[in-house]
């Protein structure tokens, strides 16, 4: 599988997790990987 590198920077944002705790993207700065999943929903 080909390796893909992105050289863009996402804006910082804050959302609540399943336990209603605030989690910011900046909390993961310096970590190796961040996975973002969007539930598109189905009709």
C-alpha positions, 0 to 999 in steps of 0.5 A, a space after each residue: 500500500 502506498 504511503 500518503 503524507 499530508 502537509 496541511 494543518 487542521 484548525 483547532 477545534 473542541 468537542 465533547 467525548 462520550 463522557 461529556 469531557 471537552 477534547 481539543 485537537 490540540 490535545 493530540 499535538 505531537 502525537 503520531 496519529 490522529 484519526 477523524 471519523 465522520 458519521 455520514 448517516 444513511 437514509 
